[in-house]
Amino acid sequence: MSQEGFLQKLKNHLTNNSGLKDVLTEMPRETGFFNEQLVWSINAETDFEPFEAYETVDGKIIAGYGPATHVGDIIMNYLLDREKYSDIVDQRELVKERDEIIKALHEKGNWQKYRAELKGLIDAIEKADEIAKNVSTQIGVEVKQILPYPPDKNAFFCTMIDSKGLPDDKKVEAVDKAWKALSTAFNEFLKHEGEIIDNWRNQVEAKFKEKVLPEEEGFARALSELLKSWTSKWCSYEIPSGFPGFEGGSAKWRVLTHGEPYVMIFETEDGSITVTYQTFRTHTSVNVDHKRGEDTDRLIVDMANKGNWPKYKNSDLKDVIERYELGEELAKKAKEITGMDIKHFIPIKHCHDAAFYITFNSKGMNPEKKIEEIKKLLDLLEITYSEFKKADEAIRLKYGLKK
């Protein structure tokens, strides 16, 4: 049988007997998963990623299907979460670190090294290997999980069958058997990966929550509902938080609005509660209005130093400095009028934006007293915030700003 006739027969079999669709036979892959030279290759659509199979020039039929463990995605989500409150998040550095971990995981001896911080990932890899081994016994063709090499991110299930001397009918059977084994392994793993990762995340969260008193979570939840009624905005609470405080420490809990006015309230470990009104979305403005992209975080940190303000006044970022100065001026004026220690915060981390804020010591206060003080300070800040927004509108019009 000619190769063209064989591929047509294989396509018909996979379509009519194996339930695959849109089978491509015109060499959709030029080299193999492992850079082998190919005799033929096929690609078939599934409800997930395509099923691929090919024959190498040295007589092997290799097939692959996936994804198996989402190695790269899990690592990147972990790294982003770890760095969410860093001064600067450099995506390029995170990608580099992710790729280094991916490479290291090819050595089983490194799995234990990463188990402490990436337990869910290691558990998922081991589960996929266990499933591959069980399916190999069940169907009679060896299935392996292939971990990725950058730039690939995710693992896949793979089979390899010796095709030397096999007639075309047997090759068709081999590809069919490979599909059954790979799809069985994939569908079984699909039942487990999400649960494994969710359990891991829940365990991590539970460890953090051990440090949080139940009454603190109840307070944050209640405050979220109150803030929603006060601002008519959707609100959420975060506990445990870890958000870095404006004057040091990190937040035990945090409550915030989603939508302007952007209000945030948080309590740090020392019992200080900070009430804030965001003046403008600093990072978004620098990124969107000034199209600074990956340099945004570095510029924000640089502009946090008032000694650098003169050089930025002579640049296209002068509007940011004008808004900073406006916030400082209005905070000083409000403090003189009210006698309250109202301040204007200049962002120093990628998770911060410019904001008016007041901090008070909540130690010894009952929940009702805390709520009363928070509401009083919010009302006070709202007045200063409203003055800022009126003056800021003129700045935005002058410079054609969106944010």
KEKE-3310 file (N, C-alpha, C; in steps of 0.2 Angstrom, whole numbers, plus 5000, padded with zeros to 4 digits):
npx = (5004:5003:5010:5001:4989:4990:4989:4977:4969:4972:4967:4953:4950:4953:4944:4931:4931:4938:4933:4939:4941:4942:4955:4971:4983:4993:5007:5007:5016:5033:5045:5048:5042:5054:5063:5065:5068:5055:5043:5030:5016:5002:4988:4975:4959:4952:4942:4950:4967:4976:4977:4992:5002:5015:5028:5044:5060:5068:5060:5049:5033:5027:5016:5007:4998:4988:4985:4996:5002:5000:5013:5021:5011:5007:5018:5021:5009:5011:5023:5019:5010:5018:5026:5017:5017:5029:5042:5044:5038:5046:5042:5050:5060:5053:5048:5060:5065:5054:5057:5069:5066:5057:5066:5075:5066:5067:5076:5073:5078:5077:5064:5061:5067:5060:5048:5043:5040:5032:5022:5010:5012:5022:5015:5005:5013:5018:5006:5001:5012:5009:4996:4999:5007:4998:4989:4997:4999:4985:4981:4991:5001:5016:5014:5020:5023:5028:5039:5040:5051:5058:5054:5042:5028:5020:5017:5015:5006:5013:5017:5027:5030:5037:5039:5045:5045:5032:5016:5005:4991:4994:5000:4990:4982:4991:4992:4979:4978:4987:4981:4969:4976:4982:4972:4964:4973:4974:4961:4958:4968:4963:4953:4959:4969:4965:4959:4970:4978:4970:4968:4981:4983:4973:4978:4989:4983:4976:4987:4991:4980:4979:4985:4976:4963:4947:4937:4943:4941:4928:4925:4931:4923:4911:4914:4916:4903:4897:4905:4901:4888:4890:4897:4891:4897:4903:4911:4925:4934:4950:4958:4969:4979:4992:4996:5007:5009:5006:5015:5024:5025:5013:4997:4984:4971:4961:4950:4941:4935:4928:4930:4928:4924:4940:4942:4951:4953:4963:4971:4986:4999:5002:4991:4986:4975:4972:4964:4959:4958:4960:4969:4973:4975:4989:4999:4992:4990:5003:5007:4996:4993:5006:5012:5022:5024:5034:5043:5036:5034:5048:5049:5039:5044:5056:5050:5045:5054:5057:5067:5069:5059:5061:5068:5058:5048:5052:5049:5038:5031:5027:5014:5011:5019:5014:5001:5005:5010:4999:4991:4999:4998:4984:4982:4990:4983:4970:4974:4978:4965:4957:4964:4967:4978:4980:4987:4996:4999:5013:5016:5026:5028:5024:5011:5005:4995:4993:4987:4975:4976:4973:4979:4975:4977:4970:4970:4963:4950:4933:4923:4912:4917:4928:4922:4915:4925:4931:4921:4920:4932:4933:4922:4928:4940:4934:4930:4942:4946:4936:4939:4952:4948:4941:4951:4960:4954:4956:4969:4970:4963:4971:4982:4977:4974:4969:4968)
npy = (4994:5011:5026:5036:5030:5022:5032:5038:5027:5026:5038:5037:5026:5032:5042:5035:5024:5028:5039:5052:5068:5079:5075:5078:5074:5078:5080:5088:5090:5093:5089:5077:5076:5075:5080:5071:5064:5062:5050:5050:5060:5064:5074:5076:5083:5086:5087:5094:5097:5094:5077:5069:5060:5050:5043:5038:5039:5029:5019:5020:5022:5036:5044:5057:5066:5078:5092:5085:5087:5104:5111:5123:5133:5132:5134:5148:5154:5152:5160:5173:5175:5174:5186:5196:5208:5214:5226:5229:5220:5210:5203:5197:5192:5183:5174:5168:5162:5153:5145:5140:5132:5123:5116:5110:5101:5090:5081:5069:5069:5082:5084:5083:5094:5104:5102:5107:5121:5120:5110:5106:5105:5095:5084:5083:5080:5067:5060:5060:5052:5040:5037:5035:5024:5014:5014:5009:4996:4992:4994:4989:4996:5006:5020:5036:5051:5066:5078:5096:5106:5122:5133:5127:5124:5115:5098:5082:5067:5052:5039:5026:5015:5001:5000:4994:4983:4981:4978:4989:4988:4984:4995:5005:4999:5001:5015:5017:5010:5017:5030:5026:5023:5035:5044:5038:5039:5053:5058:5052:5058:5071:5071:5073:5083:5096:5095:5091:5103:5113:5108:5109:5123:5127:5121:5129:5142:5139:5138:5151:5156:5151:5161:5170:5177:5171:5180:5192:5189:5189:5202:5208:5204:5209:5223:5224:5223:5234:5244:5243:5247:5260:5266:5262:5253:5238:5227:5219:5207:5203:5190:5179:5194:5201:5212:5226:5238:5256:5262:5253:5236:5222:5218:5211:5209:5215:5227:5232:5243:5240:5249:5266:5278:5272:5264:5259:5249:5243:5232:5232:5221:5227:5232:5244:5253:5257:5269:5273:5283:5282:5293:5294:5281:5276:5267:5263:5274:5278:5268:5266:5280:5285:5275:5266:5252:5238:5246:5253:5250:5252:5266:5271:5268:5275:5288:5289:5295:5310:5319:5316:5322:5335:5332:5324:5334:5340:5331:5320:5314:5324:5327:5317:5321:5333:5329:5322:5333:5340:5332:5332:5345:5347:5337:5343:5355:5350:5344:5355:5361:5352:5346:5333:5319:5318:5312:5311:5298:5292:5281:5266:5253:5240:5237:5247:5263:5280:5289:5297:5296:5290:5284:5274:5269:5254:5246:5238:5243:5239:5230:5239:5252:5253:5252:5264:5274:5271:5275:5288:5293:5290:5298:5310:5310:5309:5322:5328:5320:5323:5337:5335:5327:5337:5347:5338:5335:5346:5344:5332:5336:5345:5338:5328:5315:5298:5291)
npz = (5000:4996:5004:5004:5002:5014:5024:5022:5025:5038:5043:5040:5049:5062:5062:5060:5069:5080:5085:5083:5076:5061:5056:5051:5038:5030:5034:5046:5056:5056:5062:5075:5093:5100:5091:5081:5064:5052:5044:5042:5048:5059:5064:5075:5079:5096:5110:5118:5118:5102:5096:5093:5081:5074:5063:5065:5055:5060:5063:5073:5081:5087:5099:5106:5118:5127:5139:5151:5167:5172:5172:5169:5170:5184:5191:5187:5192:5205:5207:5204:5214:5225:5223:5223:5232:5230:5228:5214:5201:5190:5175:5166:5173:5181:5172:5168:5180:5181:5170:5174:5185:5178:5170:5180:5186:5178:5183:5194:5207:5211:5215:5228:5233:5229:5234:5247:5244:5232:5233:5228:5215:5213:5219:5209:5197:5201:5203:5190:5184:5191:5186:5172:5173:5178:5167:5157:5161:5161:5147:5139:5132:5134:5143:5146:5156:5149:5154:5151:5141:5141:5127:5129:5141:5148:5153:5144:5139:5133:5120:5114:5101:5094:5077:5067:5053:5054:5046:5036:5042:5055:5059:5059:5069:5080:5081:5085:5097:5104:5105:5113:5125:5128:5129:5139:5150:5150:5153:5165:5173:5172:5181:5193:5194:5196:5209:5217:5216:5221:5234:5239:5238:5248:5259:5261:5263:5274:5283:5284:5289:5302:5310:5311:5320:5323:5326:5320:5306:5305:5308:5297:5287:5290:5290:5276:5271:5276:5271:5258:5258:5262:5251:5240:5231:5224:5236:5243:5255:5261:5268:5276:5273:5270:5263:5261:5273:5273:5282:5286:5291:5288:5282:5292:5288:5275:5267:5253:5240:5224:5211:5207:5220:5225:5239:5253:5267:5280:5293:5302:5309:5321:5327:5321:5312:5295:5285:5269:5254:5238:5227:5213:5200:5200:5194:5183:5176:5173:5165:5155:5151:5148:5142:5147:5150:5154:5161:5170:5185:5189:5187:5195:5208:5207:5206:5219:5227:5232:5229:5216:5209:5203:5190:5184:5182:5171:5161:5151:5161:5170:5174:5183:5194:5197:5202:5213:5220:5222:5230:5241:5245:5248:5258:5268:5270:5274:5286:5294:5295:5302:5312:5312:5308:5293:5278:5263:5253:5244:5231:5233:5230:5218:5220:5226:5226:5224:5238:5249:5267:5284:5299:5314:5331:5335:5346:5360:5357:5355:5343:5338:5342:5333:5321:5321:5322:5310:5301:5303:5300:5286:5281:5283:5275:5263:5260:5257:5247:5237:5234:5229:5217:5210:5207:5200:5189:5180:5178:5171:5160:5154:5151:5143:5149:5153:5164)
capx = (5000:5007:5010:4995:4984:4990:4987:4969:4966:4973:4962:4946:4949:4953:4937:4925:4931:4941:4929:4943:4938:4947:4962:4976:4988:4998:5013:5006:5022:5039:5050:5045:5043:5061:5067:5066:5066:5048:5041:5023:5013:4995:4985:4967:4956:4949:4939:4955:4972:4976:4981:4997:5006:5020:5032:5051:5064:5071:5055:5045:5027:5026:5010:5006:4991:4989:4991:4996:5003:5001:5019:5023:5006:5007:5024:5020:5004:5015:5028:5016:5007:5024:5029:5012:5018:5036:5042:5044:5038:5049:5039:5055:5064:5049:5048:5067:5065:5050:5060:5074:5063:5055:5072:5077:5061:5068:5079:5068:5081:5076:5057:5060:5070:5054:5041:5041:5036:5028:5020:5004:5015:5025:5010:5002:5017:5018:5000:5001:5016:5006:4991:5003:5010:4992:4986:5001:4997:4979:4980:4996:5006:5019:5013:5024:5022:5034:5039:5041:5057:5056:5049:5036:5027:5016:5018:5010:5007:5017:5018:5032:5029:5042:5035:5050:5043:5024:5012:5001:4986:4996:5002:4984:4980:4996:4990:4973:4979:4990:4975:4965:4980:4983:4965:4962:4977:4972:4954:4959:4972:4959:4949:4963:4974:4962:4958:4977:4981:4965:4970:4987:4981:4969:4983:4993:4979:4975:4992:4991:4974:4981:4988:4971:4958:4940:4933:4945:4938:4921:4925:4933:4917:4905:4916:4915:4896:4896:4908:4897:4882:4892:4900:4887:4901:4905:4917:4928:4939:4955:4961:4974:4981:5000:4997:5011:5006:5009:5020:5027:5021:5009:4990:4981:4965:4960:4944:4942:4930:4930:4927:4929:4930:4943:4943:4954:4955:4967:4974:4993:5000:5003:4984:4985:4970:4973:4959:4962:4955:4965:4968:4973:4978:4996:5002:4988:4991:5010:5007:4992:4994:5012:5014:5029:5024:5037:5047:5031:5036:5054:5048:5035:5049:5060:5047:5043:5060:5055:5073:5069:5054:5063:5069:5052:5044:5054:5048:5031:5028:5026:5008:5011:5022:5008:4996:5008:5010:4992:4989:5002:4995:4977:4983:4992:4977:4965:4977:4977:4958:4954:4968:4968:4984:4979:4993:4995:5004:5016:5017:5033:5028:5019:5004:5002:4993:4993:4980:4975:4975:4974:4980:4974:4978:4964:4971:4958:4944:4928:4921:4908:4921:4932:4918:4913:4931:4933:4916:4921:4938:4931:4919:4933:4944:4930:4930:4948:4946:4932:4943:4957:4945:4939:4957:4963:4950:4959:4976:4968:4961:4977:4987:4974:4975:4963:4967)
capy = (5000:5017:5030:5040:5025:5021:5038:5038:5022:5028:5044:5034:5022:5036:5046:5031:5020:5030:5045:5058:5072:5084:5072:5080:5069:5081:5082:5094:5091:5092:5085:5074:5079:5075:5082:5066:5065:5059:5047:5053:5063:5066:5078:5075:5088:5083:5092:5097:5098:5089:5071:5069:5053:5050:5037:5041:5036:5023:5014:5020:5026:5040:5048:5062:5069:5082:5092:5081:5092:5111:5113:5130:5137:5131:5138:5155:5157:5153:5165:5179:5176:5176:5192:5201:5214:5216:5233:5228:5213:5209:5197:5193:5188:5177:5169:5165:5158:5147:5140:5136:5126:5117:5112:5106:5095:5084:5077:5067:5070:5089:5085:5084:5100:5109:5100:5112:5127:5118:5103:5104:5103:5089:5079:5082:5076:5061:5057:5059:5046:5034:5035:5033:5017:5010:5013:5005:4989:4991:4993:4985:5000:5010:5027:5040:5058:5070:5085:5101:5110:5129:5137:5123:5125:5110:5091:5078:5059:5050:5032:5024:5008:4999:4999:4990:4977:4981:4980:4995:4987:4984:5002:5008:4997:5003:5022:5017:5008:5023:5035:5024:5023:5042:5047:5035:5043:5060:5058:5050:5064:5077:5070:5073:5088:5102:5094:5091:5110:5116:5105:5112:5130:5127:5120:5135:5147:5137:5139:5158:5158:5150:5167:5175:5175:5170:5187:5196:5187:5191:5209:5210:5202:5214:5229:5224:5224:5241:5248:5242:5252:5267:5269:5260:5250:5231:5227:5212:5207:5198:5188:5184:5198:5201:5218:5230:5244:5262:5264:5247:5230:5219:5218:5205:5209:5221:5228:5237:5244:5239:5254:5273:5279:5266:5265:5253:5249:5237:5232:5228:5216:5230:5234:5250:5252:5263:5271:5276:5285:5282:5299:5292:5275:5279:5263:5262:5281:5278:5262:5268:5286:5286:5269:5264:5245:5235:5251:5256:5248:5255:5273:5272:5268:5281:5294:5290:5299:5317:5322:5315:5326:5340:5329:5322:5339:5342:5326:5319:5312:5329:5327:5313:5325:5338:5326:5321:5339:5342:5328:5334:5351:5346:5334:5348:5359:5346:5343:5361:5363:5347:5344:5326:5318:5316:5311:5309:5292:5291:5273:5264:5246:5240:5235:5253:5268:5286:5289:5300:5290:5291:5278:5275:5263:5251:5241:5239:5245:5234:5231:5244:5258:5253:5254:5271:5278:5271:5279:5295:5295:5289:5304:5316:5309:5310:5329:5330:5317:5327:5342:5332:5325:5343:5349:5333:5335:5351:5341:5327:5339:5349:5333:5323:5309:5294:5288)
capz = (5000:4996:5010:5003:5004:5021:5028:5021:5029:5046:5044:5040:5055:5067:5061:5060:5074:5087:5087:5082:5070:5058:5055:5046:5037:5026:5038:5051:5060:5052:5066:5081:5099:5102:5085:5076:5057:5051:5038:5041:5054:5059:5069:5075:5084:5101:5114:5122:5114:5097:5097:5087:5080:5069:5063:5064:5050:5062:5064:5079:5081:5094:5099:5112:5120:5134:5143:5158:5173:5169:5175:5169:5173:5191:5193:5186:5197:5212:5207:5204:5220:5229:5222:5222:5236:5230:5225:5207:5198:5183:5172:5162:5178:5183:5167:5168:5186:5180:5166:5177:5189:5174:5168:5186:5187:5174:5188:5200:5213:5213:5216:5235:5235:5227:5238:5252:5241:5226:5235:5224:5208:5214:5220:5203:5193:5204:5201:5182:5183:5193:5181:5166:5174:5178:5161:5153:5163:5159:5140:5136:5129:5139:5143:5150:5156:5147:5156:5146:5141:5139:5129:5131:5148:5151:5151:5140:5139:5126:5119:5109:5099:5088:5070:5062:5050:5054:5040:5037:5046:5062:5061:5061:5076:5085:5083:5088:5104:5107:5106:5118:5131:5130:5131:5146:5155:5151:5156:5172:5177:5172:5187:5199:5195:5199:5216:5220:5216:5226:5241:5241:5240:5254:5265:5261:5266:5281:5288:5285:5294:5309:5313:5311:5325:5320:5326:5315:5300:5305:5308:5290:5283:5292:5287:5269:5269:5278:5266:5252:5259:5263:5245:5234:5227:5226:5240:5245:5260:5260:5275:5278:5267:5268:5259:5264:5276:5271:5286:5288:5293:5283:5284:5294:5284:5270:5264:5248:5235:5217:5207:5210:5223:5227:5246:5256:5275:5282:5299:5302:5315:5328:5329:5318:5306:5290:5281:5263:5248:5232:5223:5206:5199:5198:5190:5177:5173:5170:5160:5150:5148:5146:5138:5149:5150:5159:5165:5175:5192:5191:5187:5201:5213:5207:5208:5226:5230:5231:5226:5209:5206:5198:5183:5181:5180:5164:5156:5150:5167:5174:5177:5189:5200:5199:5206:5219:5224:5223:5235:5247:5247:5251:5264:5273:5272:5278:5293:5298:5297:5306:5317:5311:5304:5286:5274:5256:5252:5237:5231:5233:5228:5212:5223:5229:5222:5228:5242:5256:5272:5291:5303:5321:5335:5337:5352:5366:5355:5353:5336:5337:5342:5327:5315:5322:5320:5303:5297:5304:5296:5279:5280:5283:5269:5257:5258:5254:5241:5233:5232:5224:5211:5206:5204:5196:5182:5176:5176:5166:5153:5152:5148:5139:5153:5153:5171)
cpx = (5004:5006:5003:4989:4984:4987:4979:4966:4966:4968:4955:4945:4949:4946:4931:4925:4934:4938:4933:4940:4944:4954:4966:4981:4994:5004:5012:5012:5028:5045:5046:5046:5050:5066:5069:5064:5060:5047:5034:5021:5006:4993:4978:4965:4952:4945:4944:4961:4972:4979:4986:5000:5010:5024:5039:5055:5067:5066:5052:5039:5027:5020:5010:5000:4992:4984:4990:4997:5004:5007:5021:5018:5006:5012:5023:5015:5007:5019:5025:5013:5012:5026:5024:5013:5025:5036:5041:5043:5040:5046:5045:5059:5060:5049:5055:5067:5060:5053:5066:5072:5060:5061:5075:5072:5062:5072:5075:5071:5080:5069:5057:5062:5064:5048:5039:5037:5031:5025:5014:5007:5018:5020:5006:5006:5017:5012:4999:5006:5013:5000:4994:5005:5004:4989:4990:5000:4990:4978:4986:5001:5009:5017:5017:5022:5029:5034:5042:5049:5055:5058:5042:5034:5024:5018:5013:5011:5009:5017:5023:5031:5034:5038:5039:5046:5035:5021:5007:4995:4988:4998:4996:4982:4985:4994:4984:4974:4983:4985:4971:4969:4981:4977:4963:4966:4975:4966:4954:4963:4968:4954:4953:4967:4971:4961:4965:4979:4976:4967:4976:4986:4977:4973:4987:4989:4977:4981:4993:4985:4975:4983:4982:4965:4951:4937:4936:4942:4931:4920:4926:4927:4912:4907:4915:4908:4894:4899:4904:4891:4884:4894:4896:4891:4902:4911:4919:4932:4944:4958:4963:4976:4988:5001:5002:5008:5010:5015:5023:5023:5017:5002:4988:4975:4965:4954:4944:4936:4933:4926:4927:4923:4933:4945:4946:4955:4958:4970:4981:4993:5000:4996:4982:4980:4971:4967:4961:4957:4960:4964:4968:4977:4984:4999:4999:4989:4998:5010:5002:4993:5000:5016:5021:5030:5028:5042:5042:5033:5042:5053:5044:5040:5053:5057:5044:5048:5059:5061:5073:5064:5056:5064:5063:5047:5046:5053:5040:5028:5027:5019:5007:5014:5017:5003:4999:5008:5004:4989:4992:4999:4988:4977:4985:4987:4972:4968:4976:4970:4956:4958:4970:4975:4983:4985:4991:5001:5006:5018:5024:5034:5023:5012:5001:5000:4993:4987:4981:4974:4976:4974:4978:4975:4971:4964:4966:4951:4939:4926:4917:4912:4925:4928:4916:4919:4932:4928:4918:4927:4937:4927:4923:4938:4940:4929:4936:4949:4942:4936:4949:4954:4944:4946:4961:4960:4954:4966:4975:4967:4967:4982:4984:4974:4968:4962:4969)
cpy = (5006:5021:5034:5036:5023:5026:5039:5033:5023:5034:5041:5030:5027:5040:5041:5026:5022:5037:5052:5062:5077:5081:5074:5075:5072:5084:5088:5095:5089:5088:5082:5078:5080:5076:5076:5067:5060:5056:5050:5056:5064:5070:5078:5080:5083:5089:5096:5099:5093:5083:5071:5062:5054:5044:5040:5037:5030:5018:5014:5024:5029:5044:5052:5065:5073:5088:5087:5087:5099:5114:5120:5135:5137:5135:5145:5158:5157:5158:5172:5180:5178:5183:5198:5208:5216:5223:5233:5221:5213:5203:5193:5189:5182:5172:5165:5160:5152:5142:5136:5130:5121:5113:5107:5100:5089:5079:5075:5069:5077:5089:5086:5091:5105:5107:5104:5118:5126:5111:5101:5102:5096:5083:5078:5078:5069:5057:5055:5053:5040:5032:5032:5025:5012:5009:5009:4998:4987:4989:4990:4989:5005:5017:5031:5048:5062:5077:5090:5103:5117:5129:5133:5124:5119:5103:5088:5071:5057:5042:5031:5017:5007:4997:4996:4984:4976:4982:4986:4994:4987:4991:5006:5006:5000:5011:5022:5015:5014:5028:5032:5024:5030:5045:5045:5039:5050:5061:5057:5055:5070:5077:5073:5080:5094:5101:5094:5099:5114:5114:5109:5120:5131:5126:5126:5141:5145:5138:5147:5160:5156:5156:5172:5173:5175:5177:5192:5195:5190:5198:5212:5209:5207:5221:5230:5226:5231:5246:5248:5247:5259:5270:5267:5256:5242:5231:5220:5213:5202:5197:5181:5188:5198:5208:5223:5236:5250:5264:5258:5242:5228:5218:5211:5204:5215:5221:5233:5237:5242:5244:5261:5275:5273:5268:5258:5254:5243:5238:5229:5225:5220:5233:5241:5249:5258:5263:5275:5278:5286:5289:5298:5285:5276:5274:5262:5268:5280:5273:5264:5274:5288:5280:5266:5256:5242:5240:5254:5256:5252:5263:5275:5273:5274:5288:5295:5294:5306:5321:5321:5319:5331:5337:5327:5328:5342:5336:5325:5316:5318:5330:5322:5317:5330:5335:5324:5327:5341:5338:5330:5340:5351:5342:5338:5353:5356:5345:5349:5363:5358:5345:5336:5324:5315:5317:5309:5304:5292:5284:5272:5257:5246:5239:5242:5258:5274:5287:5294:5295:5293:5284:5279:5268:5260:5246:5243:5241:5239:5235:5237:5251:5258:5255:5262:5276:5277:5275:5286:5298:5295:5296:5310:5316:5310:5317:5331:5327:5321:5333:5340:5331:5331:5346:5345:5333:5340:5348:5336:5330:5342:5344:5327:5316:5305:5292:5293)
cpz = (5000:5002:5010:5005:5011:5026:5027:5025:5036:5047:5045:5047:5061:5068:5063:5066:5081:5089:5087:5076:5067:5058:5050:5045:5032:5030:5042:5055:5056:5055:5072:5088:5102:5096:5081:5069:5056:5044:5037:5048:5053:5065:5069:5081:5089:5105:5118:5117:5108:5099:5091:5087:5074:5069:5061:5058:5053:5065:5071:5078:5087:5093:5106:5112:5127:5134:5149:5163:5169:5173:5175:5172:5181:5194:5193:5191:5204:5212:5208:5211:5225:5229:5222:5226:5235:5227:5218:5205:5191:5180:5168:5167:5181:5178:5167:5174:5184:5175:5169:5182:5184:5172:5174:5187:5183:5178:5194:5207:5216:5215:5224:5237:5234:5231:5243:5249:5236:5227:5230:5217:5208:5215:5213:5198:5195:5202:5194:5181:5185:5189:5175:5167:5175:5171:5156:5155:5160:5151:5136:5131:5134:5138:5148:5150:5154:5149:5151:5147:5138:5131:5130:5139:5151:5148:5147:5141:5133:5126:5114:5107:5093:5082:5065:5059:5051:5048:5042:5042:5053:5064:5063:5068:5081:5086:5086:5095:5107:5109:5113:5125:5133:5132:5138:5151:5156:5155:5164:5176:5177:5179:5194:5200:5198:5207:5220:5221:5221:5233:5243:5243:5246:5260:5266:5265:5273:5286:5289:5290:5301:5313:5314:5316:5321:5320:5321:5308:5299:5305:5300:5286:5284:5289:5280:5267:5271:5273:5259:5252:5260:5256:5239:5229:5229:5230:5242:5251:5259:5267:5274:5271:5265:5265:5264:5266:5273:5275:5289:5290:5287:5286:5286:5290:5280:5267:5259:5243:5228:5212:5211:5214:5226:5235:5249:5263:5276:5289:5299:5309:5322:5330:5326:5312:5302:5286:5275:5258:5243:5228:5216:5205:5196:5193:5183:5173:5169:5164:5154:5146:5145:5142:5140:5150:5156:5163:5170:5182:5194:5191:5193:5207:5213:5208:5215:5230:5228:5228:5219:5205:5201:5191:5180:5179:5173:5159:5155:5156:5172:5178:5183:5195:5202:5203:5213:5224:5226:5230:5242:5250:5251:5257:5270:5275:5276:5286:5297:5300:5302:5312:5317:5306:5297:5282:5267:5255:5245:5236:5230:5231:5222:5214:5226:5224:5226:5231:5248:5261:5279:5295:5310:5324:5337:5343:5358:5364:5353:5346:5334:5337:5336:5321:5315:5320:5313:5299:5298:5300:5288:5277:5279:5277:5263:5255:5255:5247:5235:5230:5227:5217:5206:5203:5199:5189:5177:5174:5170:5159:5150:5148:5144:5143:5153:5161:5176)
residu = (MET:SER:GLN:GLU:GLY:PHE:LEU:GLN:LYS:LEU:LYS:ASN:HIS:LEU:THR:ASN:ASN:SER:GLY:LEU:LYS:ASP:VAL:LEU:THR:GLU:MET:PRO:ARG:GLU:THR:GLY:PHE:PHE:ASN:GLU:GLN:LEU:VAL:TRP:SER:ILE:ASN:ALA:GLU:THR:ASP:PHE:GLU:PRO:PHE:GLU:ALA:TYR:GLU:THR:VAL:ASP:GLY:LYS:ILE:ILE:ALA:GLY:TYR:GLY:PRO:ALA:THR:HIS:VAL:GLY:ASP:ILE:ILE:MET:ASN:TYR:LEU:LEU:ASP:ARG:GLU:LYS:TYR:SER:ASP:ILE:VAL:ASP:GLN:ARG:GLU:LEU:VAL:LYS:GLU:ARG:ASP:GLU:ILE:ILE:LYS:ALA:LEU:HIS:GLU:LYS:GLY:ASN:TRP:GLN:LYS:TYR:ARG:ALA:GLU:LEU:LYS:GLY:LEU:ILE:ASP:ALA:ILE:GLU:LYS:ALA:ASP:GLU:ILE:ALA:LYS:ASN:VAL:SER:THR:GLN:ILE:GLY:VAL:GLU:VAL:LYS:GLN:ILE:LEU:PRO:TYR:PRO:PRO:ASP:LYS:ASN:ALA:PHE:PHE:CYS:THR:MET:ILE:ASP:SER:LYS:GLY:LEU:PRO:ASP:ASP:LYS:LYS:VAL:GLU:ALA:VAL:ASP:LYS:ALA:TRP:LYS:ALA:LEU:SER:THR:ALA:PHE:ASN:GLU:PHE:LEU:LYS:HIS:GLU:GLY:GLU:ILE:ILE:ASP:ASN:TRP:ARG:ASN:GLN:VAL:GLU:ALA:LYS:PHE:LYS:GLU:LYS:VAL:LEU:PRO:GLU:GLU:GLU:GLY:PHE:ALA:ARG:ALA:LEU:SER:GLU:LEU:LEU:LYS:SER:TRP:THR:SER:LYS:TRP:CYS:SER:TYR:GLU:ILE:PRO:SER:GLY:PHE:PRO:GLY:PHE:GLU:GLY:GLY:SER:ALA:LYS:TRP:ARG:VAL:LEU:THR:HIS:GLY:GLU:PRO:TYR:VAL:MET:ILE:PHE:GLU:THR:GLU:ASP:GLY:SER:ILE:THR:VAL:THR:TYR:GLN:THR:PHE:ARG:THR:HIS:THR:SER:VAL:ASN:VAL:ASP:HIS:LYS:ARG:GLY:GLU:ASP:THR:ASP:ARG:LEU:ILE:VAL:ASP:MET:ALA:ASN:LYS:GLY:ASN:TRP:PRO:LYS:TYR:LYS:ASN:SER:ASP:LEU:LYS:ASP:VAL:ILE:GLU:ARG:TYR:GLU:LEU:GLY:GLU:GLU:LEU:ALA:LYS:LYS:ALA:LYS:GLU:ILE:THR:GLY:MET:ASP:ILE:LYS:HIS:PHE:ILE:PRO:ILE:LYS:HIS:CYS:HIS:ASP:ALA:ALA:PHE:TYR:ILE:THR:PHE:ASN:SER:LYS:GLY:MET:ASN:PRO:GLU:LYS:LYS:ILE:GLU:GLU:ILE:LYS:LYS:LEU:LEU:ASP:LEU:LEU:GLU:ILE:THR:TYR:SER:GLU:PHE:LYS:LYS:ALA:ASP:GLU:ALA:ILE:ARG:LEU:LYS:TYR:GLY:LEU:LYS:LYS)
# end
